[in-house]
Amino acid sequence: VQLQASGGGLVQPGGSLRLSCAVSGGAADYYAVGWARQAQDKEREWISCISGGDSDGSILYSDSVKGRFTISRDNAKNTVYLQMNSLKPEDAAVYYCAADRVVSCHGAFRGFEMDYWGKGTQVTVSS
């Protein structure tokens, strides 16, 4: 499975961006697919995840993005999106998408490592 994240860029505080994670080599809905970010000099932070496979289809958000970010999946395009609204300077980071068949979204948020990772896309929030 290969993942390709895109959609990052420079946006003003309060603005919006939509990140895309294109999945190839497997069906996106067969995997738990999540987004993590890493700001400079900070640890990686899981921010959102959508379950796949035989799971209950649950969606998770970190407290830092809940209510502002929305994760979704388009099975026809085999792509997972992260709609980011009301962006703040502290949202600036490199954003990565990741996927796994065994590690669930809950597992990822608890620190279990997902197997498949895409290259990151940079998000800069600045006026």
Secondary structure per residue as TSV (DSSP state, phi and psi in degrees):
chain	resnum	aa	ss	phi	psi
A	1	V	-	360.0	133.7
A	2	Q	E	-119.8	142.2
A	3	L	E	-121.3	138.3
A	4	Q	E	-129.0	110.3
A	5	A	E	-91.4	141.8
A	6	S	E	-152.7	171.5
A	7	G	-	106.2	-4.0
A	8	G	-	-69.7	171.4
A	9	G	E	166.4	-166.3
A	10	L	E	-100.5	129.4
A	11	V	E	-141.1	149.9
A	12	Q	-	-78.5	154.7
A	13	P	T	-53.7	137.2
A	14	G	T	89.8	-9.7
A	15	G	-	-83.0	-175.0
A	16	S	-	-132.4	152.7
A	17	L	E	-144.2	152.9
A	18	R	E	-121.7	119.5
A	19	L	E	-92.0	146.5
A	20	S	E	-121.4	143.6
A	21	C	E	-125.8	101.2
A	22	A	E	-85.1	126.8
A	23	V	E	-104.2	131.0
A	24	S	E	-131.1	153.2
A	25	G	S	85.9	4.5
A	26	G	S	-177.1	163.5
A	27	A	-	-82.7	128.5
A	28	A	G	-58.8	-34.4
A	29	D	G	-79.4	0.2
A	30	Y	G	-87.6	-11.3
A	31	Y	S	-121.8	152.9
A	32	A	E	-75.5	128.9
A	33	V	E	-125.0	128.9
A	34	G	E	-133.9	169.0
A	35	W	E	-120.3	133.1
A	36	A	E	-127.7	159.2
A	37	R	E	-138.5	155.4
A	38	Q	E	-139.8	114.7
A	39	A	-	-86.5	161.3
A	40	Q	T	-59.1	131.9
A	41	D	T	64.1	20.7
A	42	K	S	-126.1	160.8
A	43	E	-	-75.2	157.5
A	44	R	-	-65.8	140.2
A	45	E	E	-126.1	125.9
A	46	W	E	-76.0	133.3
A	47	I	E	-119.4	-27.5
A	48	S	E	-162.5	154.0
A	49	C	E	-157.9	144.8
A	50	I	E	-123.9	129.2
A	51	S	-	-75.1	159.8
A	52	G	-	-140.9	-167.9
A	53	G	T	62.4	-134.7
A	54	D	T	-88.9	12.7
A	55	S	S	-75.2	179.3
A	56	D	-	-82.7	8.3
A	57	G	-	72.2	22.2
A	58	S	-	-69.3	155.1
A	59	I	E	-124.6	136.0
A	60	L	E	-120.0	147.2
A	61	Y	E	-134.8	146.8
A	62	S	-	-76.2	158.5
A	63	D	T	-61.3	-29.2
A	64	S	T	-69.7	-19.9
A	65	V	T	-121.9	-7.8
A	66	K	T	-57.3	132.4
A	67	G	T	89.5	-13.2
A	68	R	T	-115.5	-32.6
A	69	F	E	-108.3	147.8
A	70	T	E	-134.8	127.0
A	71	I	E	-99.6	143.8
A	72	S	E	-151.3	165.7
A	73	R	E	-135.1	134.0
A	74	D	E	-110.4	103.0
A	75	N	T	-66.3	-33.0
A	76	A	T	-64.8	-34.3
A	77	K	T	-97.0	-2.3
A	78	N	T	53.6	44.1
A	79	T	E	-135.4	141.8
A	80	V	E	-111.7	135.0
A	81	Y	E	-113.3	154.2
A	82	L	E	-129.8	104.5
A	83	Q	E	-83.9	121.4
A	84	M	E	-115.7	115.7
A	85	N	-	-115.4	164.1
A	86	S	S	50.2	48.7
A	87	L	-	-66.2	144.0
A	88	K	-	-118.5	158.8
A	89	P	G	-55.4	-32.9
A	90	E	G	-74.4	-5.1
A	91	D	G	-82.9	-9.4
A	92	A	-	-62.8	128.1
A	93	A	E	-178.1	173.2
A	94	V	E	-89.6	126.6
A	95	Y	E	-103.9	132.1
A	96	Y	E	-121.2	144.6
A	97	C	E	-107.4	150.7
A	98	A	E	-144.5	157.5
A	99	A	E	-145.5	154.5
A	100	D	E	-159.4	149.8
A	101	R	S	-92.6	-23.6
A	102	V	S	-104.1	-46.9
A	103	V	S	-74.7	123.9
A	104	S	-	-83.6	173.9
A	105	C	H	-61.5	-42.9
A	106	H	H	-62.1	-39.0
A	107	G	H	-64.4	-42.8
A	108	A	H	-62.2	-43.8
A	109	F	H	-65.7	-23.6
A	110	R	T	-88.6	-3.4
A	111	G	T	114.0	-1.9
A	112	F	-	-74.2	140.0
A	113	E	-	-84.8	131.8
A	114	M	-	-79.2	151.9
A	115	D	S	-77.4	-38.1
A	116	Y	E	-112.5	130.0
A	117	W	E	-132.0	141.9
A	118	G	-	-94.2	167.5
A	119	K	B	-70.8	149.1
A	120	G	-	-76.8	164.4
A	121	T	E	-126.6	132.8
A	122	Q	E	-82.2	131.7
A	123	V	E	-117.2	123.9
A	124	T	E	-119.5	127.7
A	125	V	E	-118.3	109.2
A	126	S	-	-159.2	147.1
A	127	S	-	-92.4	360.0
